[in-house]
């Protein structure tokens, strides 16, 4: 009895084979689409990591260069400090003379 149920007419076997073949082709197309989408997200993650690394490097180098520039300017302005004091003294003398 079970064997009779498993026996399919030749027409149904061909139709079933055609449907399975069509299903296989659709599955392959879906697989290609999924692979493409996965590849896109993979590269997107990589580029996001690269952007974050570049941003962090810019901030770090900005802090380092800011500290370097400020220390350079401090040393540069310390060289002018005696002249600034003399100018202040001259200005205070001028105020005294003017009064």
Protein Blocks (a to p, Z undefined) as FASTA:
>chain_A
ZZmmmpccfklmmmmmmmmmmmmmmmmmmmmmmmmmmmmmmmmmmmmmmmmmmmmmmmmm
mmmmmmmmmmmmmmmmmmmmmmmmmmmmmmmmmmmmmZZ
